[in-house]
Amino acid sequence: MYDTLGAKTIELNGARYYVRDSGSGKDSILLLHGWPDDSTVWRNQVLVLLEAGYRVICPDLLGYGLSDKPQDVERYTFSALVNDMVSLLNCLGLEKVHCIAHDYGAVIGWDFATVYPNRLKTFVAMSVGHLASLLDISFDVLRYQWYLFLNIHKVAPQLYRASNGRLLREVLRTHPDREQIVNRVLELGVFESMGKLEQANPFPEILLAALQGELPKPLPVTVPTLGIWSTKDDFLWESHMKDSGKYVTAEWCYEQLEGAGHWFMLEQPQTTNHLLLNWLLKHP
């Protein structure tokens, strides 16, 4: 059913985005993927959302999938990507949407909900909580964050491709699409393009600014927000999602999904869809 969504290329602020869009519905949902995926990661959600009467919009993020891959790293800052999503809504003639986002898509979603709350009806953050919670450092937390330091390193693409993608296969050991993704990333230039998002938003520099007290106080999130974290996530820890509620002044709801890893929308689609539909139906 994912393949039946209308596909088009839309120029947003000088970059072409590949967007799948069902084109109509009682309400619109913007789905934002993360690393190392593209919009096909939502394939198990699309049919359910369409059957519930929603318009479904799935862009490939800049540097991913079939969207453009600009060389200018500054084009990938979170603020620039949020502005692209606002431009996308404008191009589609949409005033407000529900945003459901995973991984780096969720980081973009948190920014979206903070800076442009008037353009979102609700926000669902999957796996990744508020940035301020991610910066709450302890030794237990640091053991999860190693990849945030590695992925911006200039040798990272070669490391992930070496020995036929051995390191990447280990990192993605719980991803249902592991082999397909590894085969794609083994192609020269693919990982380099995806890595520009992380280079434009380098976690070590953000962490340093936080430790030196140089980051501004987080603005409140005034959009109703649902946070979902899964108990077998190898990359994120529970407290960062649960604690994200203190940055939300609107309705906040936290759901824990048992027995699934980081890509729970693929691992447990029925449970994921149940949580999403329940949330959406409460916020018509």
ZIUR-V371615 format. One record per residue. N is the residue number from 0. RES is the residue in one small letter. BURIAL is b if it has 9 or more other ideal C-beta (glycine too) atoms within 8 Angstrom, else e. Layout:
n;res;burial
N;RES;BURIAL
N;RES;BURIAL
This chain:
n;res;burial
0;m;e
1;y;b
2;d;e
3;t;e
4;l;b
5;g;e
6;a;e
7;k;e
8;t;e
9;i;b
10;e;e
11;l;b
12;n;e
13;g;e
14;a;b
15;r;b
16;y;b
17;y;b
18;v;b
19;r;b
20;d;b
21;s;b
22;g;e
23;s;e
24;g;b
25;k;e
26;d;b
27;s;b
28;i;b
29;l;b
30;l;b
31;l;b
32;h;b
33;g;b
34;w;b
35;p;e
36;d;b
37;d;b
38;s;b
39;t;e
40;v;b
41;w;b
42;r;e
43;n;b
44;q;b
45;v;b
46;l;b
47;v;b
48;l;b
49;l;b
50;e;e
51;a;e
52;g;e
53;y;b
54;r;b
55;v;b
56;i;b
57;c;b
58;p;b
59;d;b
60;l;b
61;l;b
62;g;b
63;y;b
64;g;b
65;l;e
66;s;b
67;d;e
68;k;b
69;p;b
70;q;e
71;d;e
72;v;e
73;e;e
74;r;b
75;y;b
76;t;b
77;f;b
78;s;e
79;a;b
80;l;b
81;v;b
82;n;b
83;d;b
84;m;b
85;v;b
86;s;b
87;l;b
88;l;b
89;n;e
90;c;e
91;l;b
92;g;e
93;l;e
94;e;e
95;k;e
96;v;b
97;h;b
98;c;b
99;i;b
100;a;b
101;h;b
102;d;b
103;y;b
104;g;b
105;a;b
106;v;b
107;i;b
108;g;b
109;w;b
110;d;b
111;f;b
112;a;b
113;t;b
114;v;b
115;y;b
116;p;b
117;n;e
118;r;b
119;l;b
120;k;b
121;t;b
122;f;b
123;v;b
124;a;b
125;m;b
126;s;b
127;v;b
128;g;b
129;h;b
130;l;b
131;a;e
132;s;b
133;l;b
134;l;b
135;d;b
136;i;e
137;s;e
138;f;e
139;d;e
140;v;b
141;l;b
142;r;e
143;y;b
144;q;b
145;w;e
146;y;e
147;l;b
148;f;b
149;l;b
150;n;b
151;i;b
152;h;e
153;k;e
154;v;e
155;a;b
156;p;b
157;q;e
158;l;b
159;y;b
160;r;b
161;a;e
162;s;e
163;n;e
164;g;b
165;r;e
166;l;b
167;l;b
168;r;b
169;e;e
170;v;e
171;l;b
172;r;e
173;t;b
174;h;b
175;p;e
176;d;b
177;r;b
178;e;e
179;q;e
180;i;b
181;v;b
182;n;e
183;r;e
184;v;b
185;l;b
186;e;e
187;l;e
188;g;e
189;v;b
190;f;b
191;e;b
192;s;b
193;m;b
194;g;b
195;k;b
196;l;b
197;e;b
198;q;b
199;a;b
200;n;b
201;p;b
202;f;b
203;p;b
204;e;e
205;i;b
206;l;b
207;l;e
208;a;b
209;a;b
210;l;e
211;q;e
212;g;e
213;e;e
214;l;e
215;p;e
216;k;e
217;p;b
218;l;e
219;p;e
220;v;b
221;t;e
222;v;b
223;p;b
224;t;b
225;l;b
226;g;b
227;i;b
228;w;b
229;s;b
230;t;b
231;k;e
232;d;b
233;d;e
234;f;e
235;l;b
236;w;e
237;e;e
238;s;e
239;h;b
240;m;b
241;k;b
242;d;b
243;s;b
244;g;b
245;k;e
246;y;b
247;v;b
248;t;e
249;a;b
250;e;e
251;w;b
252;c;e
253;y;b
254;e;b
255;q;b
256;l;b
257;e;e
258;g;e
259;a;b
260;g;b
261;h;b
262;w;b
263;f;b
264;m;b
265;l;b
266;e;b
267;q;b
268;p;b
269;q;e
270;t;b
271;t;b
272;n;b
273;h;e
274;l;b
275;l;b
276;l;b
277;n;e
278;w;b
279;l;b
280;l;e
281;k;e
282;h;b
283;p;e
